[in-house]
Amino acid sequence: MIPTHIINTLEHTWHSITSLCEGLSEQQWKTATQLPGWSVQDNLSHMIGTERMLQGLTATEHRAADMSFVKNPIGEFNEHEVDARRLLTGENVLTEWKELVQLRLSTLKNADEAYFAREMMTPTGPGTLADFLHIRILDCWLHEQDMRVALHLPGNTGGPGAEHTMDRLIRTIPIVVGKRASTPEGESVAIHVTGPVVRDVSVTVTDGRAKVDATPAMSFICSITIDSPMFFQLATGRVNGDAAIPVCTISGDVDLAQRILNNFNMMI
């Protein structure tokens, strides 16, 4: 099956990134982001490195000297690609990005089903190329937001990329509520996400395991209301629970709600 919706969402996200970057000054390109050691330019360089890999292009032979922020082999690959472009101007990196996006979209829109069914390792384990592309939307959209936050240029906070990213992250909420926060057996937790991306999630612990309820529970041990920008910041480890708690509305068991927020980081 050809994942047309995924391709279209990637295209929308990539074009939004390009629009953000066009016209940035060199000072803006070098602005630090929330990601340790990475500038706005570094975020784009990282996306280039991964898309080159997926296109089957040769990885850089450059080796970064500072690996202090690296936690795993994926991070090591990323850092080499990022550092290889640090001496370039932001405009140079943007030119490479735009050419690569054009190539990637041509490849994706002309590929057959076998291309997307190709088995490969993804950031979450063994899967297919289609599975990897599903994750690429999340990764690219989040890095766009990292760049926008650093530059104080908000945008694209709703729409297909944001909706897709929210739905992927929601998959991990049961682990947060059950395993990490130790919600008691038989109890339910409600998480209300307000705009721009709106979601209402009900999670119940049954037989020692938390699951998202198909039908919302009748009562909740606690509920948390949070806007989607803070949800994304918290769920991706950009901020911790201390930053989120003051801007959330909590009812019911406050201690449990705080444990949930303090363990909300869902990223590797």
C-alpha positions in Angstrom: 0.0 0.0 0.0 1.3 3.4 -0.9 1.0 5.8 2.2 -0.3 8.8 0.3 -1.5 10.6 3.4 2.0 10.2 5.0 3.6 11.6 1.9 1.3 14.6 1.8 1.8 15.3 5.5 5.6 15.2 5.0 5.3 17.5 2.1 3.2 20.0 4.1 5.7 19.9 7.0 8.8 20.2 4.8 7.3 23.2 2.9 6.5 24.9 6.3 10.1 24.4 7.4 11.4 25.9 4.1 9.1 28.9 4.5 10.3 29.4 8.1 14.0 29.3 7.0 13.8 31.6 4.0 15.1 35.0 4.8 16.7 34.1 8.2 19.8 36.1 9.0 23.1 34.4 9.9 22.6 35.4 13.5 19.2 33.7 13.5 20.6 30.5 11.9 23.2 30.3 14.7 20.6 30.9 17.5 20.7 28.2 20.2 17.6 26.0 20.6 16.3 23.9 23.5 18.2 20.9 22.3 21.7 20.8 24.0 24.4 22.0 21.7 22.2 22.5 18.7 21.4 25.8 16.9 18.6 26.5 14.5 21.0 25.6 11.6 21.9 22.3 13.4 18.3 21.2 13.5 18.0 21.6 9.7 21.3 19.8 9.3 20.0 16.9 11.3 16.9 16.6 9.1 19.1 16.7 6.0 21.3 13.9 7.3 18.4 11.6 8.0 16.7 12.3 4.7 20.0 11.7 2.8 20.2 8.3 4.5 16.6 7.4 3.5 17.3 8.5 0.0 20.3 6.1 -0.1 22.9 8.9 -0.4 26.3 8.6 1.2 26.7 9.6 4.8 29.3 12.2 5.8 32.8 10.9 6.5 33.3 13.8 8.9 33.5 12.9 12.6 32.4 15.3 15.3 34.9 16.0 18.1 32.3 16.8 20.8 30.1 13.8 21.5 29.2 14.8 25.0 25.4 15.0 24.2 25.2 11.7 22.4 23.2 9.0 24.1 22.9 6.2 21.4 24.0 5.2 17.9 21.3 7.3 16.3 22.5 10.3 18.2 26.1 9.6 17.0 25.0 9.5 13.4 23.1 12.7 13.8 26.0 14.5 15.4 28.4 13.7 12.6 25.9 15.0 10.0 25.2 18.2 12.1 28.8 19.0 12.8 29.8 18.4 9.2 27.7 21.5 8.3 28.6 23.8 11.1 31.1 25.8 9.2 28.6 26.5 6.4 26.3 29.4 6.3 22.7 28.9 7.0 21.9 29.8 3.4 24.1 27.0 2.2 22.4 24.5 4.4 19.0 25.8 3.3 20.0 25.3 -0.4 20.9 21.7 0.3 17.7 21.2 2.2 15.5 22.6 -0.6 17.3 20.4 -3.3 17.0 17.4 -1.1 13.3 17.9 -0.4 12.6 18.2 -4.1 14.5 14.9 -4.6 12.8 13.1 -1.7 9.3 14.1 -2.9 10.0 13.0 -6.4 11.2 9.6 -5.0 8.2 9.2 -2.7 5.5 10.2 -5.2 6.9 7.9 -7.9 7.7 4.8 -5.7 5.8 1.6 -5.9 4.3 -0.4 -3.0 7.5 -2.6 -2.7 9.5 0.6 -1.9 7.4 1.4 1.1 7.3 -2.2 2.3 11.0 -2.5 2.4 12.2 -3.8 5.8 14.5 -1.6 7.8 15.4 -0.6 11.3 13.5 2.5 12.5 14.1 4.6 15.6 11.5 2.5 17.4 12.7 -0.9 16.2 12.4 -3.2 13.2 9.8 -2.0 10.7 9.3 -0.9 7.1 10.2 2.3 5.2 6.6 3.3 5.6 6.9 2.9 9.4 10.0 5.1 9.3 8.2 7.8 7.3 5.4 7.8 9.9 8.1 8.7 12.5 9.7 11.2 10.1 6.6 13.4 10.3 7.0 13.6 14.1 10.7 14.3 14.0 10.6 17.0 11.3 7.5 18.7 12.8 9.1 18.8 16.3 12.4 20.2 15.0 10.5 22.9 13.1 8.9 23.8 16.4 12.3 23.8 18.1 13.5 26.3 15.5 10.4 28.4 15.8 10.5 28.5 19.6 14.2 29.6 19.5 13.4 32.3 17.0 10.2 33.5 18.6 8.4 32.8 15.2 5.4 30.7 16.1 3.6 28.9 13.4 2.3 25.6 12.0 1.2 24.6 15.6 -1.9 23.0 14.1 -2.6 21.2 10.9 -1.6 17.7 9.6 2.0 17.5 11.1 0.8 18.6 14.6 -2.2 16.3 14.5 -0.1 13.3 13.4 2.6 14.0 16.1 -0.1 14.3 18.8 -1.6 10.9 17.9 1.8 9.2 17.9 2.7 10.6 21.3 -0.7 9.7 22.8 0.3 6.0 22.2 2.8 6.4 25.1 0.4 7.9 27.7 -0.6 4.6 29.2 3.1 3.8 30.0 3.3 7.2 31.7 0.1 6.8 33.7 0.5 3.2 34.6 4.1 2.1 34.9 5.8 5.4 35.6 3.2 7.3 37.7 1.9 4.1 39.4 -1.8 4.9 39.1 -3.7 2.5 41.3 -5.5 -0.5 40.0 -9.0 0.2 38.7 -8.5 4.0 38.6 -8.8 6.2 35.6 -7.0 9.4 34.6 -8.2 12.0 32.1 -5.9 14.2 30.1 -7.6 17.1 28.3 -5.5 18.7 25.6 -6.7 22.1 24.5 -5.9 23.9 21.2 -4.5 24.3 18.7 -4.6 20.4 18.6 -7.5 19.2 20.7 -7.6 15.7 22.3 -9.4 14.1 25.3 -7.6 11.0 26.5 -9.0 8.6 29.2 -6.7 6.0 30.6 -7.7 3.2 33.0 -5.5 0.7 34.9 -6.9 -2.8 34.6 -5.1 -6.0 35.7 -2.0 -4.0 36.3 -1.8 -2.4 32.9 -2.9 1.0 31.7 -4.8 1.4 28.5 -6.5 4.2 26.6 -10.2 3.7 27.0 -12.3 3.3 23.8 -15.1 4.9 25.8 -14.2 7.6 28.4 -14.4 6.4 32.0 -17.3 7.5 34.2 -15.0 8.9 37.0 -11.4 9.9 37.3 -8.9 9.8 40.2 -7.4 12.9 38.6 -7.6 15.0 35.5 -5.0 17.2 33.8 -5.9 20.0 31.3 -2.9 21.2 29.2 -2.6 23.2 26.0 -1.1 21.4 23.0 2.1 23.5 22.8 3.0 22.6 26.4 1.9 19.0 25.8 4.4 18.7 23.0 7.2 20.5 25.0 6.6 18.1 28.0 6.1 14.9 26.0 9.3 15.4 24.1 11.5 16.4 27.0 12.0 20.0 26.0 10.7 21.0 29.5 10.1 19.1 32.7 7.1 18.8 34.9 8.0 21.8 37.0 7.6 24.1 34.0 4.3 22.5 33.0 2.5 22.3 36.4 1.9 26.1 36.8 0.2 26.3 33.5 -1.9 23.1 33.8 -5.3 22.8 35.5 -5.4 19.8 37.8 -8.3 18.3 39.7 -8.5 15.3 41.9 -5.3 13.6 43.2 -2.8 16.3 42.9 0.2 14.1 43.8 -0.6 11.6 41.1 -1.1 14.3 38.6 2.3 15.7 39.4 3.9 12.3 39.1 2.3 12.0 35.7 3.6 15.4 34.6 7.1 14.7 36.0 7.3 11.4 34.0 5.8 12.7 30.8 8.9 12.6 28.5 8.1 10.1 25.8 11.2 10.4 23.6 14.2 8.2 23.5 
